[in-house]
């Protein structure tokens, strides 16, 4: 008997018998949920991603467990944000007793300075709030995956091109939405200072009582200053973040007369079925909430 597709059949039989191994996925550890989505967008079905700080979780207060060191040791690639965002990563790598292939997603991003929780100048780590920076993140992730699996280069290149186009559309959507808001109303209060890159890229003034990290506690003096500023500048809304205690925002809104806006997603995605399950839907959700609050 003659089979036209005998080569395919023999390969399938060899695979079933264990003489040919299926291509294994690249095991990647991402430091937090936004990076996980970017890695999946570029890597597709060639990657398996393990996330240290998951959706709705706060990387600023993350406390690594022994199981996290095991994750690091087993990964072929570890991708972090950088700019000091993962202050716990150095000791986690040390505990893992391994030398992981560590990639910093912000490599090549132009950093902005920011007052830290003690009033000193530091680097703002929240670079993903500017879509143009995420294009750099995606390119760095693509290059890292190609370095590990050159045979899948065409797949990674194609996925990157598709995603880069989606990011361009997202950036245009944000700018078009902001343009509908009167300039004097383009200002809001958020819980912690996570939107500096958004402010610089899109021209919305973001006022925050806390510093770069949610670990800091806003002083009574800072809160009183912001309440005065909200009243003086007629700031339209105070927003609650998905990773922060809402009581501070509620206090500022109550004492200033500003309204409470919707929930903003700053440092983490929502759960998969939520409104911000990917980076793109996170940014779309945020801009819709911001626009709704700032429009007259």
C-alpha positions in Angstrom: 0.0 0.0 0.0 1.3 3.5 -0.9 0.7 6.6 1.2 1.1 10.0 -0.4 1.7 11.6 3.0 3.9 8.8 4.3 6.4 11.3 5.7 3.8 12.9 7.9 2.4 9.6 9.0 5.9 8.4 10.0 6.6 11.6 11.9 3.3 11.2 13.9 4.1 7.5 14.6 7.6 8.5 15.8 6.1 11.3 18.0 3.7 8.8 19.6 6.5 6.3 20.2 8.7 9.0 21.8 11.5 8.9 19.2 10.8 12.5 18.1 10.2 15.1 20.8 7.6 17.9 20.3 9.1 21.4 20.5 9.0 22.5 24.1 7.6 26.0 25.0 10.0 28.6 26.4 9.5 28.8 30.1 9.4 32.5 31.0 8.9 34.2 34.4 7.4 37.7 34.3 7.7 39.9 37.3 4.1 41.3 37.1 0.9 40.9 35.2 1.3 43.6 32.5 4.6 42.0 31.4 2.9 38.6 31.3 0.4 39.9 28.7 3.1 41.5 26.6 5.1 38.3 26.6 2.1 36.3 25.5 1.3 38.7 22.8 4.8 38.3 21.3 5.5 34.7 22.2 2.1 33.2 21.4 1.9 29.5 21.8 5.7 29.2 21.9 5.9 30.5 25.5 4.6 29.4 28.9 4.6 32.4 31.3 4.7 32.2 35.1 3.8 35.5 36.8 5.2 36.5 40.2 2.8 39.4 40.9 -0.5 38.5 39.4 -3.6 40.5 38.4 -5.0 42.9 41.0 -1.8 42.5 43.1 0.6 45.2 44.1 4.3 44.7 43.1 5.4 47.5 45.5 4.5 45.4 48.6 5.2 41.9 47.1 7.0 39.6 49.5 8.6 36.7 47.6 8.1 33.1 48.9 10.4 30.1 48.5 8.3 28.8 45.6 9.1 32.0 43.7 12.9 31.3 43.9 12.1 27.8 42.4 10.3 29.5 39.6 13.3 31.7 38.8 15.7 28.7 38.9 13.6 26.7 36.4 12.9 29.5 33.9 14.9 29.9 30.7 14.1 33.6 30.7 13.1 36.1 33.4 11.7 39.4 32.3 11.4 42.4 34.7 10.3 46.0 34.3 13.4 47.6 35.8 13.9 51.2 36.9 13.7 49.9 40.5 10.1 48.7 40.2 11.0 45.2 41.5 13.1 46.1 44.6 12.8 42.5 45.8 14.2 40.9 42.6 17.9 40.9 43.6 17.4 39.0 46.8 15.0 36.6 45.0 17.6 35.8 42.4 20.2 35.3 45.2 17.9 32.9 47.0 17.3 30.9 43.8 21.0 30.1 43.7 20.9 30.4 39.9 22.0 32.8 37.2 18.9 33.4 35.2 18.7 35.0 31.8 17.4 38.3 33.1 15.9 40.8 30.6 14.9 44.4 31.6 11.9 45.5 29.5 12.6 49.2 30.0 16.0 48.9 28.3 16.1 51.8 25.9 13.3 53.8 27.5 14.0 57.4 28.3 13.4 57.5 32.1 11.6 60.3 33.9 12.6 61.5 37.3 10.2 61.5 40.2 10.3 62.3 43.9 10.6 59.1 45.9 8.8 58.4 49.1 11.4 60.5 51.0 11.3 63.5 48.7 14.5 62.5 46.8 14.8 62.5 43.1 14.6 59.0 41.6 13.5 57.2 38.4 9.8 56.7 37.8 9.3 53.0 37.1 5.8 53.2 35.6 7.0 53.6 32.0 4.1 51.5 30.6 1.7 54.4 31.1 3.1 55.8 27.9 2.2 53.5 24.9 5.3 54.5 23.0 7.4 53.0 25.8 5.4 49.7 25.6 6.5 49.5 21.9 10.1 49.4 23.3 9.1 46.8 25.9 7.6 44.6 23.1 10.7 44.9 20.9 12.9 43.9 23.8 10.8 40.9 24.5 10.8 39.9 20.9 14.6 40.1 20.7 15.0 38.1 23.9 12.7 35.3 22.6 14.5 35.2 19.3 17.8 34.9 21.1 16.5 31.8 22.9 14.6 30.3 19.9 16.0 31.5 16.6 13.9 28.9 14.7 10.8 30.8 15.7 12.0 34.2 14.6 9.4 34.5 11.8 6.6 33.8 14.3 7.9 36.3 16.9 8.5 39.0 14.2 5.0 38.5 12.8 3.4 38.7 16.3 5.4 41.8 17.1 4.4 43.6 13.9 0.7 42.8 14.6 1.0 44.0 18.2 3.0 47.1 17.3 0.2 48.1 15.0 -2.4 47.6 17.7 -0.3 49.8 20.1 -0.2 52.5 17.4 -4.0 52.4 17.2 -4.2 52.5 21.0 -2.0 55.6 21.2 -4.1 57.4 18.6 -7.3 56.5 20.5 -5.9 58.0 23.7 -4.8 61.2 22.0 -8.1 61.6 20.2 -10.0 61.0 23.5 -7.9 63.6 25.4 -8.5 66.1 22.6 -12.2 66.2 23.4 -11.6 67.4 26.9 -11.2 71.2 27.5 -7.6 71.9 28.5 -8.6 73.5 31.8 -10.3 70.2 32.9 -7.4 67.9 32.1 -6.5 67.2 35.7 -7.4 64.6 38.3 -6.2 63.1 41.6 -4.9 59.5 41.8 -3.9 57.6 44.9 -0.2 57.1 44.2 2.2 58.7 41.7 1.9 56.0 39.0 0.9 58.2 36.0 3.9 60.5 35.4 4.6 59.0 32.0 0.9 59.3 31.0 0.9 62.9 32.1 4.0 63.8 30.1 2.8 61.9 27.0 -0.8 62.9 26.9 -1.1 66.3 28.7 -3.2 65.3 31.7 -2.2 66.7 35.1 -2.1 63.8 37.7 -2.0 64.9 41.3 -1.0 62.2 43.9 -0.7 62.3 47.7 1.6 59.3 47.8 5.0 58.9 46.2 6.1 56.3 43.6 5.3 53.4 45.9 2.1 52.4 47.6 4.2 51.4 50.6 4.4 55.1 51.6 1.7 56.7 53.7 0.5 60.2 52.7 1.0 62.7 55.5 -1.8 64.8 56.8 0.1 67.8 55.5 0.2 66.3 52.0 -3.5 65.4 52.0 -4.4 68.9 53.2 -2.3 70.5 50.5 -4.0 68.4 47.8 -7.5 69.2 49.1 -6.6 72.9 48.8 -5.2 72.4 45.3 -8.3 70.5 44.2 -10.6 73.3 45.4 -8.4 76.1 44.0 -8.0 74.5 40.5 -11.5 72.9 40.4 -10.1 69.5 39.8 -13.0 67.4 38.4 -12.5 64.0 40.0 -10.5 61.8 42.4 -9.8 58.3 41.2 -9.4 55.1 43.1 -6.7 52.6 41.8 -7.3 48.9 41.6 -4.3 48.2 43.9 -4.8 50.9 46.5 -6.9 51.4 49.6 -9.9 53.5 48.5 -10.2 55.4 51.8 -7.6 58.1 51.0 -9.3 59.0 47.7 -12.7 59.0 49.3 -11.4 61.4 52.0 -10.0 63.8 49.5 -13.1 63.7 47.4 -15.4 64.3 50.5 -13.4 67.2 51.8 -12.7 68.9 48.5 -16.1 68.5 46.9 -14.6 66.7 43.8 -16.5 63.6 42.6 -15.2 60.1 42.8 -14.2 58.8 39.3 -14.2 55.2 38.2 -11.4 52.7 39.0 -8.1 53.2 37.3 -5.7 50.3 36.6 -2.2 51.5 37.4 0.3 48.8 38.2 -1.7 45.6 37.6 -4.2 44.2 35.2 -7.7 43.0 36.2 -8.5 39.3 36.3 -8.8 37.8 32.9 -12.6 38.3 32.7 -12.4 41.8 34.1 -12.4 45.1 32.1 -8.6 45.3 32.0 -7.4 41.8 31.3 -4.8 42.9 28.8 -2.5 45.9 28.6 -4.6 47.3 25.7 -7.9 46.9 27.4 -6.4 48.3 30.6 -5.4 51.5 28.8 -8.7 51.7 27.0 -10.6 51.3 30.2 -8.6 54.0 31.9 -9.0 56.6 29.2 -12.8 56.0 29.0 -13.0 56.5 32.8 -10.8 59.6 32.6 -12.7 61.1 29.7 -16.0 60.5 31.4 -14.9 62.3 34.6 -13.1 65.2 33.0 -15.7 66.2 30.4 -18.0 69.0 31.5 
